Amino acid sequence: MKSFKVLVAGGGAGGCSVAAKFASLPKGAVGIIDPAETHYYQPMWTLVGGGMKSLKDSSKPMSQVLPKNAVWIKDSVASFEPRENVVSLRNGEKVQYEYLVVALGMKLEYNKIEGLPEAFETPGVCSNYSANYVDKTFRSLKDFKGGNAIFTFPNTLIKCPGAPQKIMYIADEYMRKHGVRNNAEIFYNSSLGVIFAVKKYADALWKVVEERNINVNLRHELIEVKPDSKEAVFRLLEKPEETRTFQYSMLHITPPMGPPDAVKNSSELCEETGYLDLNKFTLQHKRFPNVFGIGDCTNLPIPKTAAAVAAQGNVLYQNMKSVMENSESKERYDGYTSCPLVTGYSKCILAEFDYDLSPLETFPLNQARESRTAFHLKKDVLPTLYWELFLR
Ligand SMILES: Cc1cc2nc3c(=O)[nH]c(=O)nc-3n(C[C@H](O)[C@H](O)[C@H](O)COP(=O)(O)OP(=O)(O)OC[C@H]3O[C@@H](n4cnc5c(N)ncnc54)[C@H](O)[C@@H]3O)c2cc1C
């Protein structure tokens, strides 16, 4: 059986960046399990959907981003056996560890919406949330001549809860520039009861939707897409027995999401929601002290973003090192997360906050104002930081 000092399950933003922090361990001490050939910088997909970047810009071969001294196990985690310190792979092999980092991200569940994924084969139906469909967003925008453009938010936790509306503001500006906005009605149909969780940024976003004449329907959950009649059916969450049907010319779908099966099926590692059960400050598992977690697969009560992953990485690393030295986890994660709320082709509201949903801003100015500098940060600076610093 293969055996590692540190085994990392998942080579996405969280797994790859944590593995890099353990680069000082001897060659072969760190193993990373991930079946994917390609590593994606998913935050760029908002810009891909808006035609500002290509899917290729957001990707690199996994072999290039994983740390050189780590062993890449190109398979999927099938299950965890934390009492034996063992992970089982889909190919039937088992891998032993001294310390485990779980970083498996989230599972997209398009198939929970009736008519999907088949409707993606038909005009106007698109989604920035998957490498398979993100290119279709810009194509749908270019083909749009008028009618309803609908942007949805599902009735589950999702990664980057700002992204479902960012693409809407981009679409609005695109339609204005191309002379079709007067023929369009734009709808933001969200399962949530608020436009954004933090009041300061929510107030700013309400102003943006009013200025741009965008219709916001809260507590509307997309349950079915009917491509033949170009209809989208929403459940009214305040009256769950009732539905409301909208015609669409363009339908941008944010899918329901959930914890990855390997975590959800491991009753000893997950909490009742199926997410990895961590101490929210130390990022250490509540029952298995040699298990840590990071990113979207965890039960940390904060919006799931790559920015949060960046803040969690160092806390995890320091605490895991302490545990390796028979000491206690002392570092604390305060819940820092950030969401660059892109509001067009040159503007952005830079939301930053913590577990208390209190703004935790980096710059000495009001970050709830739309800003070109914040947009430049999102489009040009953060991708470089991600590839050159964060993953190394
Ligand atoms: C459209 C969009 C816009 C976004 N915008 C932003 C933004 O502006 N700012 C921001 O900070 N964040 C943004 N995010 C969120 C950000 O991308 C995620 O929060 C971040 O990638 C989470 O990192 P992670 O390591 O937890 O998961 P991921 O990066 O998703 O990595 C999970 C990894 O686990 C692997 N995996 C899955 N199952 C298994 C298995 N069974 N066995 C082994 N490996 C497995 C996958 O192949 C993947 O490599 C956005 C995301 C999307 C989709």
The ligand as an SDF file (V2000), in Angstrom:
LIG
                    3D

 53 58  0  0  0  0  0  0  0  0999 V2000
  -18.2260   30.8740  -12.1170 C   0  0  0  0  0  0  0  0  0  0  0  0
  -17.3760   30.9440  -10.8690 C   0  0  0  0  0  0  0  0  0  0  0  0
  -16.9300   32.1760  -10.4290 C   0  0  0  0  0  0  0  0  0  0  0  0
  -16.1650   32.2660   -9.2700 C   0  0  0  0  0  0  0  0  0  0  0  0
  -15.7000   33.5030   -8.8910 N   0  0  0  0  0  0  0  0  0  0  0  0
  -14.9110   33.6010   -7.8160 C   0  0  0  0  0  0  0  0  0  0  0  0
  -14.3280   34.8710   -7.4650 C   0  0  0  0  0  0  0  0  0  0  0  0
  -14.5340   35.8770   -8.1380 O   0  0  0  0  0  0  0  0  0  0  0  0
  -13.5440   34.9250   -6.3660 N   0  0  0  0  0  0  0  0  0  0  0  0
  -13.2740   33.8190   -5.6220 C   0  0  0  0  0  0  0  0  0  0  0  0
  -12.5210   33.9360   -4.6600 O   0  0  0  0  0  0  0  0  0  0  0  0
  -13.8100   32.6080   -5.9160 N   0  0  0  0  0  0  0  0  0  0  0  0
  -14.6100   32.4720   -7.0020 C   0  0  0  0  0  0  0  0  0  0  0  0
  -15.1200   31.2450   -7.3450 N   0  0  0  0  0  0  0  0  0  0  0  0
  -15.0420   30.1130   -6.3790 C   0  0  0  0  0  0  0  0  0  0  0  0
  -13.7260   29.3580   -6.3890 C   0  0  0  0  0  0  0  0  0  0  0  0
  -13.3810   28.9480   -7.6800 O   0  0  0  0  0  0  0  0  0  0  0  0
  -13.8330   28.1690   -5.4590 C   0  0  0  0  0  0  0  0  0  0  0  0
  -14.3210   28.5900   -4.1880 O   0  0  0  0  0  0  0  0  0  0  0  0
  -12.4930   27.4810   -5.2620 C   0  0  0  0  0  0  0  0  0  0  0  0
  -12.0520   26.9440   -6.4840 O   0  0  0  0  0  0  0  0  0  0  0  0
  -12.5820   26.3980   -4.1850 C   0  0  0  0  0  0  0  0  0  0  0  0
  -11.4120   25.6380   -4.1110 O   0  0  0  0  0  0  0  0  0  0  0  0
  -11.4780   24.1010   -3.6830 P   0  0  0  0  0  0  0  0  0  0  0  0
  -10.0900   23.6030   -3.6780 O   0  0  0  0  0  0  0  0  0  0  0  0
  -12.3060   23.9420   -2.4680 O   0  0  0  0  0  0  0  0  0  0  0  0
  -12.3120   23.3950   -4.8640 O   0  0  0  0  0  0  0  0  0  0  0  0
  -11.9050   23.2540   -6.3930 P   0  0  0  0  0  0  0  0  0  0  0  0
  -10.9780   24.3320   -6.7920 O   0  0  0  0  0  0  0  0  0  0  0  0
  -13.1880   23.1020   -7.1280 O   0  0  0  0  0  0  0  0  0  0  0  0
  -11.0810   21.8870   -6.4480 O   0  0  0  0  0  0  0  0  0  0  0  0
  -11.6420   20.6360   -6.1550 C   0  0  0  0  0  0  0  0  0  0  0  0
  -10.7180   19.5680   -6.7680 C   0  0  0  0  0  0  0  0  0  0  0  0
  -11.1290   18.2880   -6.2800 O   0  0  0  0  0  0  0  0  0  0  0  0
  -11.0730   17.3580   -7.3420 C   0  0  0  0  0  0  0  0  0  0  0  0
  -11.9780   16.2700   -7.0150 N   0  0  0  0  0  0  0  0  0  0  0  0
  -13.3350   16.2800   -6.9710 C   0  0  0  0  0  0  0  0  0  0  0  0
  -13.7940   15.0780   -6.5730 N   0  0  0  0  0  0  0  0  0  0  0  0
  -12.7120   14.2910   -6.3650 C   0  0  0  0  0  0  0  0  0  0  0  0
  -12.5250   12.9570   -5.9220 C   0  0  0  0  0  0  0  0  0  0  0  0
  -13.5550   12.1710   -5.6010 N   0  0  0  0  0  0  0  0  0  0  0  0
  -11.2720   12.4950   -5.7990 N   0  0  0  0  0  0  0  0  0  0  0  0
  -10.2040   13.2830   -6.0720 C   0  0  0  0  0  0  0  0  0  0  0  0
  -10.3120   14.5450   -6.5040 N   0  0  0  0  0  0  0  0  0  0  0  0
  -11.5460   15.0490   -6.6510 C   0  0  0  0  0  0  0  0  0  0  0  0
  -11.4830   18.1640   -8.5740 C   0  0  0  0  0  0  0  0  0  0  0  0
  -11.0070   17.5430   -9.7660 O   0  0  0  0  0  0  0  0  0  0  0  0
  -10.8090   19.5050   -8.3040 C   0  0  0  0  0  0  0  0  0  0  0  0
   -9.5140   19.5570   -8.8590 O   0  0  0  0  0  0  0  0  0  0  0  0
  -15.8550   31.0940   -8.5330 C   0  0  0  0  0  0  0  0  0  0  0  0
  -16.2810   29.8570   -8.9950 C   0  0  0  0  0  0  0  0  0  0  0  0
  -17.0250   29.7690  -10.1590 C   0  0  0  0  0  0  0  0  0  0  0  0
  -17.4580   28.4070  -10.6710 C   0  0  0  0  0  0  0  0  0  0  0  0
  1  2  1  0
  2  3  1  0
  2 52  2  0
  3  4  2  0
  4  5  1  0
  4 50  1  0
  5  6  2  0
  6  7  1  0
  6 13  1  0
  7  8  2  0
  7  9  1  0
  9 10  1  0
 10 11  2  0
 10 12  1  0
 12 13  2  0
 13 14  1  0
 14 15  1  0
 14 50  1  0
 15 16  1  0
 16 17  1  0
 16 18  1  0
 18 19  1  0
 18 20  1  0
 20 21  1  0
 20 22  1  0
 22 23  1  0
 23 24  1  0
 24 25  2  0
 24 26  1  0
 24 27  1  0
 27 28  1  0
 28 29  2  0
 28 30  1  0
 28 31  1  0
 31 32  1  0
 32 33  1  0
 33 34  1  0
 33 48  1  0
 34 35  1  0
 35 36  1  0
 35 46  1  0
 36 37  1  0
 36 45  1  0
 37 38  2  0
 38 39  1  0
 39 40  1  0
 39 45  2  0
 40 41  1  0
 40 42  2  0
 42 43  1  0
 43 44  2  0
 44 45  1  0
 46 47  1  0
 46 48  1  0
 48 49  1  0
 50 51  2  0
 51 52  1  0
 52 53  1  0
M  END
$$$$
